[in-house]
Amino acid sequence: MSWLDDDDDDDLDYEADIRVRPNPKANRPRTKRRPAHADAQIARVLGVDRGRYTVLIDEDGPHERQILATRARELRKQPIVNGDRARVVGDTTGDDGTLARIVGIEERTSLLRRSADDTDQVERVIVANAEQLLIVVAAADPEPRPRLVDRYLIAALDAGMQPLLVVTKTDLADPASFLAHFEGLDDLEVFTSGRDQMPVAEIGARLAGHATVFVGHSGVGKSTLVNALVPDAARATGHVNEVTGRGRHTSSSAVSLRYVGDDGRGWVIDTPGVRSFGLGHVDPANILRAYTDLAAIAEECPRGCTHLPDAPDCAIIEAVAEGRLGERGPARLDSLQRLLATFAT
């Protein structure tokens, strides 16, 4: 039995003495839940400039257009690079003064990376979702660097990309000696280019239907080649310093350019010229794969063979010593062992 009278129940206000803390900002409580963005559109990232992303909406569709976007706050630790397939919301009209927002990145099919040096485990993502890596090197001015090309090849194989090689300035020097370094690479397609014989049609046929990353040392003529393949690209071209023999950087960031040729359309992704290409992020098992001629012989090596100079019964070392790999065999083996030794330490 209640000590209250039935008549008193209606007169009581049970919440009258409850004090509610005021919300001075009048905002909603924070939550970790994020919207699903079911209406997001998929866009190709064409360029990155100081926190702003140029992306392509409705690629190859009737409403294809470029827009400018920024990244959502929840993606502040997510690298967004050229070639990424981004999920975009907001104002996607592309009108002047509009800014969309990137709220997600689709799963990548490939990722080209490099590090500051071979011992640095911090990787720098360069391009995503490319199928091919086109390496540009000059026959002279500046002198070709076989070991830098070796590094590009290893990075391409590690990323699952098909490597291509273009040797420019063949009117200045015969590239035969340089190309002999890569005679054992059956999967490497090579193009030669001179002042009056640039193989634009042949290279263009390999670009159609693919996204191809162009890499190369500064001053090798990469921007000149890009301008020949994509006439409206207007990439700046530089010169080689007569004292240092080094080229001047003419590209400061990667940019995607639409290639249109007789064989179809594709993407040329031009990257800044580099003088070094660290492989600290690469799986050492992929290094030998870049030397297909040596990898075939390595199948005869003992289990766990390091292929280093002190490796017992190494089939590669024996083949080079016996001259079975020709005149370039010792240089090929030295290049491989230098890279393997870096990852062995």
ChimeraX attribute file (.defattr): number of C-alpha atoms within 10 A of each C-alpha:
attribute: neighborCount
match mode: 1-to-1
recipient: residues
	/A:1	4
	/A:2	5
	/A:3	5
	/A:4	8
	/A:5	8
	/A:6	8
	/A:7	7
	/A:8	8
	/A:9	9
	/A:10	7
	/A:11	7
	/A:12	8
	/A:13	8
	/A:14	7
	/A:15	7
	/A:16	7
	/A:17	7
	/A:18	7
	/A:19	7
	/A:20	6
	/A:21	6
	/A:22	7
	/A:23	9
	/A:24	6
	/A:25	6
	/A:26	7
	/A:27	7
	/A:28	7
	/A:29	6
	/A:30	6
	/A:31	6
	/A:32	5
	/A:33	6
	/A:34	7
	/A:35	7
	/A:36	8
	/A:37	13
	/A:38	8
	/A:39	10
	/A:40	17
	/A:41	16
	/A:42	21
	/A:43	25
	/A:44	23
	/A:45	26
	/A:46	22
	/A:47	22
	/A:48	19
	/A:49	11
	/A:50	6
	/A:51	9
	/A:52	15
	/A:53	24
	/A:54	20
	/A:55	29
	/A:56	22
	/A:57	22
	/A:58	14
	/A:59	14
	/A:60	10
	/A:61	8
	/A:62	7
	/A:63	10
	/A:64	12
	/A:65	16
	/A:66	20
	/A:67	21
	/A:68	24
	/A:69	24
	/A:70	17
	/A:71	19
	/A:72	14
	/A:73	11
	/A:74	11
	/A:75	13
	/A:76	9
	/A:77	7
	/A:78	11
	/A:79	11
	/A:80	24
	/A:81	23
	/A:82	26
	/A:83	27
	/A:84	26
	/A:85	23
	/A:86	25
	/A:87	19
	/A:88	26
	/A:89	20
	/A:90	16
	/A:91	14
	/A:92	21
	/A:93	15
	/A:94	17
	/A:95	11
	/A:96	8
	/A:97	6
	/A:98	13
	/A:99	18
	/A:100	21
	/A:101	21
	/A:102	25
	/A:103	20
	/A:104	20
	/A:105	18
	/A:106	11
	/A:107	11
	/A:108	12
	/A:109	13
	/A:110	19
	/A:111	22
	/A:112	23
	/A:113	21
	/A:114	24
	/A:115	19
	/A:116	15
	/A:117	15
	/A:118	17
	/A:119	14
	/A:120	13
	/A:121	15
	/A:122	13
	/A:123	17
	/A:124	14
	/A:125	15
	/A:126	19
	/A:127	24
	/A:128	23
	/A:129	23
	/A:130	25
	/A:131	21
	/A:132	23
	/A:133	25
	/A:134	28
	/A:135	22
	/A:136	27
	/A:137	28
	/A:138	27
	/A:139	27
	/A:140	18
	/A:141	21
	/A:142	22
	/A:143	14
	/A:144	20
	/A:145	14
	/A:146	17
	/A:147	17
	/A:148	20
	/A:149	20
	/A:150	21
	/A:151	19
	/A:152	25
	/A:153	25
	/A:154	24
	/A:155	27
	/A:156	26
	/A:157	19
	/A:158	23
	/A:159	22
	/A:160	17
	/A:161	23
	/A:162	17
	/A:163	23
	/A:164	22
	/A:165	21
	/A:166	21
	/A:167	22
	/A:168	28
	/A:169	23
	/A:170	19
	/A:171	15
	/A:172	13
	/A:173	15
	/A:174	12
	/A:175	18
	/A:176	10
	/A:177	11
	/A:178	16
	/A:179	15
	/A:180	14
	/A:181	17
	/A:182	19
	/A:183	14
	/A:184	18
	/A:185	14
	/A:186	10
	/A:187	11
	/A:188	16
	/A:189	13
	/A:190	15
	/A:191	16
	/A:192	19
	/A:193	19
	/A:194	16
	/A:195	10
	/A:196	9
	/A:197	12
	/A:198	18
	/A:199	16
	/A:200	16
	/A:201	13
	/A:202	10
	/A:203	17
	/A:204	20
	/A:205	15
	/A:206	17
	/A:207	25
	/A:208	19
	/A:209	15
	/A:210	17
	/A:211	23
	/A:212	26
	/A:213	30
	/A:214	24
	/A:215	23
	/A:216	26
	/A:217	26
	/A:218	26
	/A:219	26
	/A:220	30
	/A:221	24
	/A:222	29
	/A:223	26
	/A:224	17
	/A:225	22
	/A:226	21
	/A:227	15
	/A:228	15
	/A:229	23
	/A:230	20
	/A:231	12
	/A:232	12
	/A:233	17
	/A:234	12
	/A:235	17
	/A:236	11
	/A:237	18
	/A:238	18
	/A:239	17
	/A:240	17
	/A:241	13
	/A:242	10
	/A:243	6
	/A:244	8
	/A:245	14
	/A:246	18
	/A:247	21
	/A:248	16
	/A:249	17
	/A:250	18
	/A:251	17
	/A:252	11
	/A:253	14
	/A:254	23
	/A:255	24
	/A:256	24
	/A:257	19
	/A:258	16
	/A:259	23
	/A:260	17
	/A:261	16
	/A:262	9
	/A:263	13
	/A:264	14
	/A:265	18
	/A:266	21
	/A:267	22
	/A:268	26
	/A:269	25
	/A:270	25
	/A:271	22
	/A:272	19
	/A:273	24
	/A:274	14
	/A:275	11
	/A:276	15
	/A:277	19
	/A:278	21
	/A:279	27
	/A:280	20
	/A:281	19
	/A:282	21
	/A:283	12
	/A:284	17
	/A:285	10
	/A:286	15
	/A:287	24
	/A:288	19
	/A:289	17
	/A:290	24
	/A:291	22
	/A:292	18
	/A:293	19
	/A:294	23
	/A:295	16
	/A:296	14
	/A:297	15
	/A:298	20
	/A:299	13
	/A:300	13
	/A:301	19
	/A:302	14
	/A:303	9
	/A:304	7
	/A:305	15
	/A:306	17
	/A:307	22
	/A:308	19
	/A:309	12
	/A:310	9
	/A:311	14
	/A:312	14
	/A:313	13
	/A:314	21
	/A:315	20
	/A:316	24
	/A:317	24
	/A:318	14
	/A:319	17
	/A:320	19
	/A:321	13
	/A:322	11
	/A:323	13
	/A:324	11
	/A:325	18
	/A:326	12
	/A:327	12
	/A:328	17
	/A:329	23
	/A:330	16
	/A:331	14
	/A:332	22
	/A:333	19
	/A:334	15
	/A:335	17
	/A:336	20
	/A:337	17
	/A:338	13
	/A:339	19
	/A:340	18
	/A:341	13
	/A:342	13
	/A:343	15
	/A:344	10
	/A:345	6
